[in-house]
Amino acid sequence: MAQEHSFANPGPCGLGALAIICFAFFALLTGKIGHNSYPILAAWLVGGFVCQLTTGLIELKDHNLVGGNVFTFFSAFFMLTTAIRIATAYGLESAGLHFDATVNGWAWMGGAAFLIAVTPNYLKSAKLFFFLVVLVDVALVCLTIVDLKLDGFQLALLAQIAGWSLFIAGWIGIYLTAAITINSTFGRPILPTTKPFIS
């Protein structure tokens, strides 16, 4: 959603951080990396937390209700909480201690519900931004079902769908990062960002 910033537009930073983590989760969910990567993934998530929190706070300061809340929410739960969660799980597994991770599904349910609830607001953003948010919606719903281990679902298939949804969302985030920074630097539209569904 277009608006004036008292700082430079922080969106590219937040989108770049989101893309990095989308790619990392794609690798994890599609089996390209395993649970032994958790400690390093946690470090990347902490970096993403810093970028997303900064972006969210600047957006809120500039009265961007939706973007500010979404980036701040993602910084807390998609980034920082997940970093702590996977580092804790890795430590417990390494120590041979039993734990029940089903709570992750219940928590993802809340995260998915939050993002789905705010998704209609992105109909007033660039179409690409709307598609990015919808892809993350899909991934969070899939993660909810996978982590709850619900009977009757193909959990491995849902993990793949979540992974690929995040992979595509990550590339959209990279493209939007490039478009926003290049168009702003050159003062004219060079890379199209697409018009919103609703103006």
C-alpha positions in Angstrom: 0.0 0.0 0.0 1.5 3.3 -1.2 2.3 5.9 1.4 4.9 8.5 2.4 7.7 7.4 4.7 9.6 9.6 7.1 12.5 7.1 6.7 13.3 5.4 3.5 10.9 2.7 2.6 11.8 -0.3 4.8 9.8 -2.8 2.7 12.7 -4.2 0.7 14.5 -5.1 3.9 11.5 -7.0 5.3 10.8 -8.7 2.0 14.4 -9.7 1.7 14.4 -11.3 5.1 11.2 -13.0 4.4 12.7 -14.4 1.1 15.7 -15.8 2.9 13.6 -17.7 5.4 11.1 -18.8 2.8 14.0 -20.5 0.9 15.4 -22.0 4.1 12.0 -23.4 5.0 11.5 -24.7 1.5 14.8 -26.7 1.9 13.6 -28.0 5.3 10.1 -28.9 4.2 11.1 -30.6 1.0 13.8 -32.7 2.6 16.8 -30.9 1.1 18.2 -30.3 4.6 17.4 -32.1 7.9 16.8 -31.4 11.5 20.6 -31.3 12.1 20.4 -27.9 10.3 18.2 -26.4 13.1 21.0 -24.5 15.0 22.2 -22.7 11.8 18.6 -22.1 10.7 17.9 -20.5 14.1 20.7 -18.1 13.5 19.3 -17.0 10.1 15.8 -16.6 11.7 17.3 -14.2 14.4 18.7 -12.1 11.5 15.3 -12.1 9.8 13.7 -11.1 13.1 15.9 -8.0 13.3 15.0 -7.0 9.7 11.3 -7.7 10.1 10.9 -6.0 13.4 12.7 -2.9 12.1 10.5 -2.9 9.0 7.3 -3.3 11.0 8.1 -0.6 13.5 8.9 1.9 10.8 5.7 1.0 8.9 3.7 1.5 12.1 5.3 4.8 12.7 4.3 5.8 9.2 0.7 4.8 9.9 0.7 1.7 7.6 -1.7 -0.4 9.7 -1.6 -3.6 7.7 2.1 -3.7 6.7 3.3 -2.6 10.1 1.3 -5.2 11.9 2.1 -8.0 9.5 5.9 -7.4 9.5 5.9 -7.0 13.3 3.8 -10.2 13.7 6.1 -12.1 11.4 9.2 -10.8 13.2 7.8 -12.3 16.5 6.3 -15.6 15.4 7.7 -16.5 12.0 11.2 -15.5 12.9 12.1 -15.1 16.7 9.7 -17.7 18.1 10.6 -20.2 15.4 14.3 -19.6 16.1 13.8 -20.3 19.8 11.5 -23.3 19.1 13.8 -25.1 16.7 16.9 -24.4 18.8 15.1 -25.8 21.8 13.8 -28.8 19.9 17.4 -29.5 18.6 18.8 -29.3 22.2 16.1 -31.6 23.6 16.5 -34.1 20.8 20.3 -34.1 21.2 19.9 -34.7 24.9 17.5 -37.6 24.2 14.7 -35.9 26.1 11.1 -36.5 25.0 8.9 -33.5 24.2 5.5 -33.0 22.5 5.7 -30.6 19.6 2.0 -30.7 18.7 1.6 -27.3 20.2 3.3 -26.0 17.1 0.2 -26.9 15.0 -2.1 -25.1 17.4 0.2 -22.0 17.3 0.5 -22.2 13.5 -3.3 -22.3 13.4 -3.4 -18.9 15.1 -0.7 -17.5 12.8 -2.6 -18.8 9.7 -5.8 -17.3 11.0 -4.1 -14.0 11.6 -2.6 -13.8 8.1 -5.8 -15.0 6.4 -7.8 -12.4 8.3 -5.6 -9.5 7.0 -5.1 -11.0 3.5 -8.1 -9.1 2.0 -6.3 -5.8 2.8 -3.6 -6.8 0.3 -6.2 -6.5 -2.6 -5.3 -2.8 -2.4 -1.6 -3.6 -2.8 0.3 -4.7 -5.9 -1.1 -8.0 -7.3 2.3 -9.6 -6.7 2.2 -8.6 -3.0 -1.3 -10.1 -2.7 -0.1 -13.4 -4.3 2.9 -13.5 -2.0 0.6 -13.2 1.0 -1.8 -15.9 -0.3 1.1 -18.3 -0.8 2.2 -17.8 2.8 -1.4 -18.4 3.8 -1.3 -21.7 2.0 2.0 -22.6 3.6 0.8 -21.8 7.2 -2.5 -23.8 6.7 -0.4 -26.8 5.5 2.1 -26.4 8.4 -0.9 -26.3 10.9 -2.2 -29.6 9.6 1.3 -31.2 9.4 2.3 -30.2 12.9 -1.1 -31.3 14.3 -0.6 -34.7 12.5 -4.2 -34.7 11.6 -5.5 -38.1 10.4 -6.8 -38.4 6.9 -4.3 -36.0 5.4 -1.2 -36.7 3.3 1.2 -35.0 5.6 4.3 -35.5 3.4 2.4 -34.0 0.5 1.2 -31.0 2.6 4.8 -30.4 3.7 5.9 -30.3 0.1 3.0 -27.9 -0.8 4.1 -25.6 2.1 7.7 -25.8 1.0 7.0 -24.9 -2.6 4.5 -22.2 -1.7 7.2 -20.5 0.4 9.8 -21.0 -2.4 7.6 -19.2 -4.8 6.7 -16.5 -2.2 10.4 -16.0 -1.6 11.1 -15.3 -5.3 8.1 -12.9 -5.4 9.6 -11.1 -2.4 13.0 -10.8 -4.1 11.4 -9.5 -7.3 9.4 -6.9 -5.3 12.6 -5.9 -3.4 14.4 -5.3 -6.7 11.4 -3.4 -8.2 10.9 -1.1 -5.2 14.6 -0.2 -4.8 15.3 0.1 -8.5 12.2 2.1 -9.3 12.8 4.4 -6.3 16.5 4.9 -7.1 15.9 5.8 -10.7 12.7 7.8 -10.0 10.6 6.0 -12.5 9.0 2.5 -13.1 11.6 0.3 -14.6 10.4 -3.1 -13.1 6.6 -3.4 -13.0 5.1 -4.0 -9.6 1.6 -4.7 -11.0 -1.5 -2.7 -10.2 -3.8 -3.7 -7.3 -7.0 -5.6 -7.7 -8.8 -2.8 -6.0 -7.6 0.8 -6.3 
